[in-house]
Amino acid sequence: RYSNQTFNQAAALLVENGKQGITYLFKRGTHEEFGYTSLCTALAFYFILSCWTAGSAVASGLVIPMLYTGALYGRIIGLILVSIFGVPTNEYGAWIDPGLFAAIGAASFFSGVSRLTISLTVIMVS
């Protein structure tokens, strides 16, 4: 954060470690925290590097990059829905939250890539 309480969106997603980035993306009620440009840049960067790492013969962990990639695309989908339907303030429209869509995106990407069962994905979402 800068002295005037602002921050660089792309730096917050790319420079921080994966756990902190996932925490930023899962935060609820932050519709305008990250823009499309920084989210799409981080998504392309992490997706390409994750594919390259998974295809190499190096033993490396891919759990955090899978969760991070899924959270990025889930947050992008959540922002698209917020821009289409607007930000509702009543209790019936509370499902449109990019942080919630980031959690669902992370679970879906994690289960799709790693051949996990549906039960583990449901446990991860709840």
PyMOL commands that set and color helices and strands:
alter all, ss='L'
color gray80, all
select helices_A, chain A and resi 9-14+18-26+36-55+63-85+91-93+98-114+118-125
alter helices_A, ss='H'
color red, helices_A
deselect
rebuild
show_as cartoon
